Amino acid sequence: MYSEGMSTSERLIESTRELLWERGYVGTSPKAILERAGAGQGSMYHHFKGKPDLALAAIRRTAEEMRAIAAGVLDGPGTPYERIAAYLRRERDVLRGCPIGRLTMDPDVIASAELRAPVDETIEWLRGRIAALVEEGKEQGQFAPGLDGGEIAAAVVATVQGGYVLARASGSPAAFDAGVRGLLSLLTPRTS
């Protein structure tokens, strides 16, 4: 499953990332992590203080990856509208859900300030980046001057996260796609 050159600690982090996405924190047992990683029983405690420490490393890695993917689109070429549209339309496994968004539904992650921090930071970063794009679009005359960048950013994040929920509930990405199309129609740039 993992490359031979991957260290044991890397295999543990990657296994934990996958299991957190699939099962949540409570459903991710040390035994399942070790089995998925192909690691020996003492490996987790050799590299990490315990499950919470390993989970934190995995959540941080997932958050960093999500920010990098989003930045690649939001900081890419095009107008502010085109970059927001590209973010909303980017390829993603809609039926699997968002690995960060799903952690917000995990009571054990939300109850731990340490585990929750990378989740909060990532969502705030995303909202801030989208809000800045909206403000840039307003300055260029692309968006109506009365739009609030922070509110639009919240709507974009809510559309994505809500779209994941609707798609998973229906078993089809159509609900996600409909939400994206609806939001983009509301954001369509003004014509002079």
C-alpha positions as CSV (number, residue, x, y, z in Angstrom):
1,M,0.0,0.0,0.0
2,Y,2.8,2.4,0.8
3,S,6.2,2.8,-0.9
4,E,9.1,0.9,0.5
5,G,11.0,4.1,1.0
6,M,8.3,5.6,3.3
7,S,9.4,5.7,6.9
8,T,7.4,4.1,9.7
9,S,6.3,7.4,11.1
10,E,5.1,8.5,7.6
11,R,3.1,5.3,7.2
12,L,1.5,5.9,10.6
13,I,0.6,9.5,9.7
14,E,-0.8,8.5,6.3
15,S,-2.8,5.5,7.8
16,T,-4.2,7.8,10.5
17,R,-5.2,10.4,7.9
18,E,-7.1,7.8,5.9
19,L,-8.8,6.2,8.9
20,L,-9.8,9.6,10.4
21,W,-11.5,10.4,7.0
22,E,-13.2,7.0,6.8
23,R,-14.1,6.3,10.5
24,G,-13.6,9.4,12.6
25,Y,-11.5,9.7,15.7
26,V,-13.3,7.2,17.9
27,G,-13.5,4.7,15.1
28,T,-9.8,4.9,14.5
29,S,-8.1,2.5,16.9
30,P,-4.4,2.2,17.4
31,K,-4.7,-1.4,16.2
32,A,-6.4,-0.3,12.9
33,I,-3.6,2.3,12.4
34,L,-0.9,-0.2,12.9
35,E,-2.5,-2.7,10.6
36,R,-3.0,-0.2,7.8
37,A,0.5,1.1,8.2
38,G,2.0,-2.4,8.3
39,A,3.8,-1.4,11.5
40,G,4.7,-3.3,14.6
41,Q,2.8,-2.9,17.9
42,G,5.4,-0.6,19.6
43,S,5.9,1.6,16.5
44,M,3.2,4.2,17.3
45,Y,4.5,4.8,20.8
46,H,8.1,4.9,19.5
47,H,7.3,7.8,17.1
48,F,4.3,9.5,18.9
49,K,3.2,10.0,22.5
50,G,-0.1,8.2,21.7
51,K,-3.2,8.3,19.5
52,P,-3.9,12.0,20.2
53,D,-0.4,13.0,19.2
54,L,-0.5,10.9,16.0
55,A,-4.0,12.2,15.2
56,L,-2.8,15.8,15.6
57,A,0.1,15.1,13.1
58,A,-2.4,13.5,10.7
59,I,-4.9,16.4,11.0
60,R,-2.1,18.9,10.5
61,R,-0.9,17.1,7.4
62,T,-4.4,17.0,6.0
63,A,-4.9,20.7,6.7
64,E,-1.6,21.6,5.0
65,E,-2.6,19.5,2.0
66,M,-6.0,21.1,1.7
67,R,-4.6,24.6,2.0
68,A,-2.0,23.8,-0.7
69,I,-4.6,22.5,-3.1
70,A,-6.9,25.4,-2.5
71,A,-4.1,27.9,-2.8
72,G,-3.1,26.4,-6.1
73,V,-6.5,27.3,-7.5
74,L,-7.3,30.5,-5.6
75,D,-3.9,32.0,-6.3
76,G,-3.9,30.8,-9.9
77,P,-4.5,32.7,-13.1
78,G,-7.8,34.4,-13.9
79,T,-10.2,37.0,-12.5
80,P,-11.4,36.8,-9.0
81,Y,-14.7,35.2,-10.2
82,E,-12.8,32.7,-12.4
83,R,-10.6,31.7,-9.5
84,I,-13.5,31.2,-7.1
85,A,-15.4,29.3,-9.8
86,A,-12.3,27.1,-10.3
87,Y,-12.1,26.4,-6.6
88,L,-15.8,25.4,-6.5
89,R,-15.5,23.3,-9.7
90,R,-12.1,21.6,-8.9
91,E,-12.0,17.9,-9.0
92,R,-12.8,16.3,-5.7
93,D,-14.3,13.1,-4.4
94,V,-17.7,14.6,-3.5
95,L,-19.2,11.3,-2.2
96,R,-16.3,10.8,0.2
97,G,-16.7,14.2,1.7
98,C,-14.1,16.8,2.8
99,P,-11.4,15.4,5.1
100,I,-11.3,18.6,7.1
101,G,-15.1,19.2,7.1
102,R,-15.8,15.7,8.3
103,L,-13.6,16.4,11.3
104,T,-16.0,19.2,12.4
105,M,-18.6,16.5,12.8
106,D,-16.4,14.4,15.1
107,P,-17.3,15.2,18.7
108,D,-13.8,14.1,20.0
109,V,-12.0,16.4,17.6
110,I,-14.2,19.3,18.4
111,A,-13.9,18.7,22.1
112,S,-10.1,18.9,21.9
113,A,-8.8,22.4,21.4
114,E,-5.5,20.9,20.2
115,L,-7.1,18.6,17.6
116,R,-9.6,21.3,16.5
117,A,-7.0,24.0,16.0
118,P,-5.7,22.9,12.5
119,V,-9.3,22.5,11.4
120,D,-10.3,26.0,12.6
121,E,-7.1,27.5,11.1
122,T,-7.7,25.9,7.7
123,I,-11.3,27.0,7.5
124,E,-10.4,30.6,8.6
125,W,-7.5,30.6,6.1
126,L,-9.9,29.6,3.3
127,R,-12.5,32.1,4.2
128,G,-9.9,34.8,4.4
129,R,-8.5,33.9,1.0
130,I,-11.9,33.9,-0.7
131,A,-12.9,37.2,1.1
132,A,-9.8,38.8,-0.3
133,L,-10.7,37.6,-3.8
134,V,-14.1,39.1,-3.5
135,E,-12.7,42.4,-2.3
136,E,-10.3,42.3,-5.3
137,G,-13.2,41.7,-7.6
138,K,-15.1,44.6,-6.1
139,E,-12.1,46.9,-6.7
140,Q,-12.0,45.8,-10.3
141,G,-15.7,46.4,-10.7
142,Q,-16.4,42.8,-11.3
143,F,-18.6,42.4,-8.2
144,A,-21.2,44.7,-6.8
145,P,-19.7,47.2,-4.3
146,G,-22.2,46.2,-1.6
147,L,-21.0,42.6,-1.4
148,D,-19.3,41.7,1.9
149,G,-16.2,39.6,1.2
150,G,-16.5,37.8,4.5
151,E,-20.1,36.9,4.0
152,I,-19.5,35.7,0.4
153,A,-16.5,33.6,1.7
154,A,-18.8,32.1,4.3
155,A,-21.4,31.3,1.6
156,V,-18.7,29.6,-0.6
157,V,-17.4,27.5,2.3
158,A,-21.0,26.6,3.4
159,T,-21.9,25.7,-0.2
160,V,-19.0,23.3,-0.5
161,Q,-19.4,21.7,2.9
162,G,-23.2,21.6,2.6
163,G,-22.8,20.2,-0.9
164,Y,-20.7,17.3,0.4
165,V,-23.5,16.5,2.9
166,L,-26.2,16.6,0.3
167,A,-24.2,14.5,-2.1
168,R,-23.5,11.9,0.5
169,A,-27.1,11.8,1.6
170,S,-28.4,11.3,-1.9
171,G,-25.5,9.1,-3.1
172,S,-24.9,11.4,-6.1
173,P,-22.6,14.3,-6.8
174,A,-25.6,16.1,-8.5
175,A,-26.6,17.9,-5.3
176,F,-23.1,19.3,-4.9
177,D,-22.9,20.4,-8.5
178,A,-26.3,22.1,-8.2
179,G,-25.2,24.0,-5.2
180,V,-22.1,25.2,-7.0
181,R,-24.0,26.2,-10.1
182,G,-26.5,28.1,-7.9
183,L,-23.8,30.0,-6.0
184,L,-21.9,30.8,-9.2
185,S,-25.1,32.2,-10.8
186,L,-25.5,34.5,-7.9
187,L,-21.9,35.6,-8.1
188,T,-21.9,36.1,-11.9
189,P,-19.8,39.3,-12.6
190,R,-21.6,42.5,-13.4
191,T,-21.6,43.6,-17.0
192,S,-20.9,47.2,-17.8
